[in-house]
Amino acid sequence: FKRKGYEWDVGLHYIGEVQSERSMIRRMFDYVSDASIEWADMGEVYDRICFGDREYPLYKGVDAFKDGLKSHFPDEAKAIDAYVDLVIDCQRAARGFFVDKAIPPALSTLSAGMIGRKFKKYARRTTLEVIGELTRNKQLIAVLCGQWGDYGLPPSQSSFGMHAMVVRHYLRGGAYPVGGASVIADRIAPIIHAAGGQVVTKAEVVRIDVEGGRAVGVTMADGRSFRADWVCSGAGYINTVEHLLSPEDAQRAGMALKVKRVPRSMSHVCAYLGFKKSSEALRVPKANYWLYTDDYDHDSVVERFLADRTQRLPVTYISFPSAKDPDWERRYPGRSTVELITLAPFEWFAQWDGTRWMKRGDDYLALKAEFSERLLSELYRVEPQLEGEVDHCEISTPLSTAWFSGYRRGEIYGLSHSPERFAQRHLRPHTPIKGLFLTGQDIATAGIGGALAAGVLTASAITSRNMMSRVMAG
């Protein structure tokens, strides 16, 4: 995303940087890019969880992570150890859950749900339920749940399975793609081309063509049609069923009835800031901020805000893309960027649904300005030296997300990552329509790592091969 001499990595900041060590996700990136993507380590601290004036840094490495928390909660050492053990155990158990998604549905049914059973026990409980059994310390629980924005649900609503995967991901530390998020596509596209594929943009698919109960191709917005042996949709389950399949095909396959089982995930407002000084000159950190009120109850704060938006922002996430990228200064000397995100339901912007980007009227601009002022206030609270230095500020809303990503109600994580989501057997690569497969974060989990894993699962389902073993072999 480039505007007025600045570049922002839209999306990457809130879906999780890749681990600094060669983890499974790192191996998948190496595989699809022929190891051509470089990653810059974010340092010892990757996130700062803040409640009012209290700051709780999260440190890279299991021991450092635990020691950092124990320094703030010395009487909770046993609970902290048990929590980390639980997170690691849940992550390990997730492997079976993903294997179950890749195998044919009939085989999965024959296994009677035994594959991935352990993970499902974690995933079908809320984050608050599980952590509440380890400690009654309200402040510690709030800090442990401080990354809930990475999957979009506060503790009493989110699946502990999703929570554990995010936490385990970052225990290895954070890293950022050298050259910015755009290098991911730039390095993967040549690999696809070399294999005989094509990567195209601004080519909207309006319909998946089904004949005789089998997907046979797609029709484009310009009227062209393309035939294929298989069709794979990464547009999200709801988009695929409600907007790409005909109502008759969706109904006949039994997919239309399943759309309502899991709601959409959260939507957000984001402020994109540009500065005419380098990150070094502005003294901004690499670590992200998660800013909360001094009330250590995430769920209550969110509930109050959704009922009355004049209440204090329930969460502000702050990222410093230019500070994380060692190649930034070469590309944009003397400039830097910051991104600020908070929760904002689609309903607050629904009256402008159907209008065009950048042409939505004065009332819409006034609402954006309101959020801009509030987000900047949060930024200046933790990085006061930035006040008066902003050269450019642009605000995106759920309508912006819908316009650019195709998620109709601005949801940033596809389907909601609730316990109910992980109980749904239809969220898998195979569909009831022959030749039609699904992929993307709705099939696995939130974010770039989840979408990447889903790609491997879908490739395994289509080819009837264990593609993950090939990926892990290098």
Residue pairs with C-beta under 8 A, 6 or more apart in sequence:
1 7
1 8
1 9
1 10
1 272
2 8
3 272
3 392
3 394
4 274
4 392
5 274
5 332
5 335
5 392
6 272
6 274
6 332
6 335
6 337
6 392
7 180
7 182
7 331
7 332
7 337
8 272
8 321
8 337
8 339
9 180
9 181
9 182
9 321
10 181
10 270
10 404
11 181
11 412
11 448
12 177
12 181
12 321
12 448
13 288
13 317
13 319
13 321
13 339
13 341
14 149
14 150
14 268
14 317
14 319
14 341
14 412
14 447
15 150
15 412
15 413
15 446
15 447
15 448
15 449
16 150
16 166
16 169
16 170
16 174
16 447
16 448
16 449
17 42
17 46
17 174
17 175
17 176
17 324
18 25
18 26
18 29
18 39
18 174
18 175
18 177
18 448
18 449
19 25
19 26
19 169
19 170
19 172
19 173
19 174
19 175
20 39
20 41
20 42
20 60
20 172
20 173
20 174
20 175
21 172
21 173
22 30
23 169
23 172
24 453
24 472
25 169
25 449
25 452
25 453
26 39
27 471
27 472
27 474
28 452
28 453
28 455
28 456
28 471
29 37
29 184
29 452
30 37
30 474
31 470
31 471
31 474
32 188
32 191
32 452
32 455
33 184
33 187
33 188
33 191
34 187
34 191
36 187
37 177
37 178
37 183
37 184
37 187
38 177
38 178
38 179
39 175
39 176
39 177
39 178
40 175
40 176
40 177
40 178
40 324
40 325
40 326
41 173
41 174
41 175
42 60
42 173
42 174
42 175
42 176
42 286
42 287
42 324
43 60
43 286
43 287
44 59
44 60
44 64
44 173
45 57
45 58
45 59
45 60
45 285
45 287
46 58
46 59
46 60
46 170
46 173
46 174
46 287
46 288
47 57
47 58
47 146
47 147
47 170
47 174
47 287
47 288
47 289
47 290
48 55
48 56
48 57
48 58
48 285
48 287
48 288
48 289
48 290
49 55
49 56
49 57
49 58
49 143
49 146
49 147
49 290
49 292
50 56
50 289
50 290
50 291
50 292
50 382
51 139
51 142
51 143
51 292
51 293
51 294
51 295
51 296
52 292
52 293
52 294
53 294
54 294
56 68
56 69
56 72
56 143
56 146
57 68
57 287
58 65
58 68
58 146
58 147
58 170
59 65
59 67
59 68
60 170
60 171
60 172
60 173
60 174
61 171
61 172
61 173
62 84
62 88
62 171
65 84
65 171
66 80
66 81
66 84
69 76
69 80
69 140
69 143
69 144
70 76
70 77
70 80
72 143
73 80
73 137
73 139
73 140
73 143
76 135
76 137
76 140
79 134
79 135
79 137
79 140
80 140
82 134
83 131
83 134
83 135
83 144
84 171
86 130
86 134
86 164
87 164
87 167
87 168
87 171
88 168
88 171
90 119
90 122
90 160
90 161
90 164
90 165
90 168
91 164
91 165
91 168
93 116
93 118
93 119
93 122
94 116
94 119
94 161
94 164
94 165
96 115
96 116
96 117
96 118
96 119
97 115
97 116
97 119
97 120
97 123
97 161
97 422
98 116
98 444
98 453
98 457
99 115
99 116
100 108
100 111
100 113
100 115
100 116
101 427
101 428
101 429
101 443
101 444
101 457
101 461
102 428
102 429
102 457
102 458
102 460
102 461
102 466
102 468
103 115
103 461
104 430
104 461
105 425
105 428
105 430
108 115
108 425
108 428
113 120
119 161
120 161
120 422
120 423
122 130
122 159
122 160
122 161
122 164
123 159
123 160
123 161
123 162
123 419
123 422
123 423
124 159
124 161
124 419
124 422
124 423
125 159
125 160
125 419
126 155
126 156
126 157
126 158
126 159
126 160
126 419
127 145
127 148
127 155
127 156
127 158
127 159
127 160
127 163
128 141
128 145
128 155
128 156
128 299
129 160
130 160
131 141
131 144
131 145
131 155
131 160
132 141
135 141
138 296
138 297
139 296
141 155
141 296
142 292
142 296
142 297
142 298
145 154
145 155
145 163
145 298
146 290
146 292
147 163
147 166
147 167
147 170
147 290
148 154
148 155
148 158
148 163
148 298
148 315
149 290
149 315
149 317
149 341
149 343
150 166
150 446
150 447
151 158
151 162
151 163
151 166
151 265
151 413
151 417
151 445
151 446
151 447
152 158
152 265
152 266
152 412
152 413
152 416
152 417
152 446
153 159
153 265
153 266
153 416
153 417
153 418
154 298
154 299
154 302
155 163
155 298
155 299
156 299
157 299
157 416
157 418
158 417
158 418
159 417
159 418
159 419
159 421
159 422
161 422
162 417
162 422
162 445
162 446
165 445
166 446
169 449
174 288
176 286
176 321
176 324
176 325
177 183
177 184
177 325
178 325
178 326
178 327
179 325
179 327
179 331
180 321
180 325
180 327
180 328
180 331
184 448
185 199
189 199
192 198
192 199
193 199
203 220
203 221
204 220
204 221
205 218
205 219
205 220
205 221
205 235
205 244
206 219
206 220
206 221
206 244
207 218
207 219
207 244
207 245
207 246
208 215
208 217
208 218
208 231
208 233
208 240
208 244
208 245
208 249
208 436
209 215
209 216
209 217
209 218
209 219
209 225
210 216
210 245
210 246
210 249
210 433
210 436
213 252
213 253
213 433
213 434
214 433
214 434
214 435
215 228
215 230
215 231
215 433
215 434
215 435
215 436
216 227
216 228
216 231
216 435
217 225
217 226
217 227
217 228
217 231
218 225
218 226
218 228
218 231
219 225
220 226
229 435
230 435
230 436
230 437
230 462
231 435
231 436
231 437
232 436
232 437
232 438
232 439
232 458
232 462
233 239
233 240
233 244
233 436
233 437
233 438
233 439
233 440
234 438
234 439
234 440
234 451
234 454
234 455
235 243
235 244
235 406
235 440
236 406
236 407
236 414
236 415
236 440
236 441
236 442
237 258
237 259
237 414
237 415
237 426
237 427
237 438
237 442
238 259
238 264
238 408
238 415
239 406
239 407
239 408
240 438
241 250
241 255
241 256
241 258
241 259
242 250
242 256
242 259
243 408
245 253
245 255
245 433
247 256
249 433
250 256
253 431
253 432
253 433
254 432
255 426
255 431
255 432
255 433
258 424
258 426
261 420
261 424
261 426
262 415
262 416
262 418
262 420
262 421
262 424
262 427
263 415
263 416
263 418
264 407
264 409
264 411
264 414
264 415
264 416
265 411
265 412
265 413
265 414
265 415
265 416
265 417
265 446
266 343
266 345
266 411
266 412
266 413
266 416
267 343
267 344
267 345
267 346
267 398
267 401
267 409
267 410
267 411
267 412
268 341
268 342
268 343
268 344
268 398
268 401
268 410
268 412
269 341
269 342
269 343
269 344
269 368
269 371
269 375
269 395
269 396
269 397
269 398
270 339
270 340
270 341
270 395
270 396
271 339
271 340
271 341
271 371
271 372
271 375
271 376
271 393
271 394
271 395
272 337
272 339
272 392
272 393
272 394
272 395
272 396
273 337
273 338
273 339
273 340
273 379
273 390
273 392
273 393
274 335
274 336
274 337
274 390
274 391
274 392
274 393
275 282
275 335
275 336
275 337
275 338
275 386
275 389
275 390
275 391
276 334
276 335
276 389
276 391
277 334
277 335
277 336
277 389
278 322
278 329
278 333
278 334
278 335
278 336
279 320
279 322
279 323
279 328
279 329
279 336
280 329
282 336
282 385
282 386
282 389
283 385
284 320
284 323
284 336
284 338
284 383
284 386
285 320
285 323
286 320
286 323
286 324
288 317
288 318
288 319
288 320
289 316
289 317
289 318
289 382
290 315
290 316
290 317
291 313
291 315
291 316
291 317
291 318
291 378
291 381
291 382
292 298
292 301
292 314
292 315
293 301
293 312
293 314
295 301
298 314
298 315
301 311
301 312
301 314
302 314
302 315
302 343
304 311
304 314
305 311
305 312
305 313
305 314
305 343
306 343
306 345
309 344
309 348
313 342
313 343
313 374
313 375
313 378
314 342
314 343
315 342
315 343
316 340
316 341
316 342
316 375
316 378
316 379
317 340
317 341
317 342
318 338
318 339
318 340
318 341
318 378
318 379
318 382
318 383
319 338
319 339
319 341
320 336
320 337
320 338
321 328
321 337
321 338
321 339
322 328
322 332
322 335
322 336
322 337
322 338
323 336
328 336
338 379
338 386
340 375
340 376
340 378
340 379
342 371
342 374
342 375
344 371
344 397
344 398
345 398
346 398
346 399
346 402
346 409
346 410
346 411
348 367
348 398
349 364
349 367
349 397
349 398
349 399
349 410
352 360
352 361
352 364
352 399
353 399
353 402
355 361
355 364
355 399
357 399
357 400
357 403
360 399
367 397
368 395
368 397
369 395
371 395
371 397
372 393
372 395
376 390
376 393
379 386
380 386
380 387
397 410
398 409
398 410
398 411
399 410
400 410
401 407
401 410
401 411
401 412
402 408
402 409
402 410
405 412
407 414
413 441
413 446
413 447
414 440
414 441
414 442
414 446
415 421
415 427
415 442
417 445
417 446
421 427
427 438
427 442
427 443
428 438
428 443
428 457
428 461
429 437
429 438
429 439
429 443
429 454
429 457
429 458
429 460
429 461
429 462
430 437
430 461
431 437
431 438
437 458
437 461
437 462
438 458
439 451
439 454
439 455
439 457
439 458
440 451
440 454
441 447
441 450
441 451
441 454
442 454
443 454
443 457
443 458
444 450
444 451
444 453
444 454
444 457
445 453
456 467
456 468
456 471
457 468
459 465
459 467
460 466
460 467
460 468
